[in-house]
């Protein structure tokens, strides 16, 4: 990934590039996300979305007032 200081990327002036992301995570957590993403062959965004979806349905197997299971979904509690 371009601009990732953990991989030694540098800007034109030789200074390390800044990593822009819209969530707070330590370098270690980002490396964990990159490892999981690479293992599954997903982008980091797709990996996060998948993990959120799995956790949501684990916590709320019948959904919430505004988020309902898909038609025909098997609900196991």
Helices and strands as residue ranges (DSSP letters): G 5-7, H 27-40, H 44-59
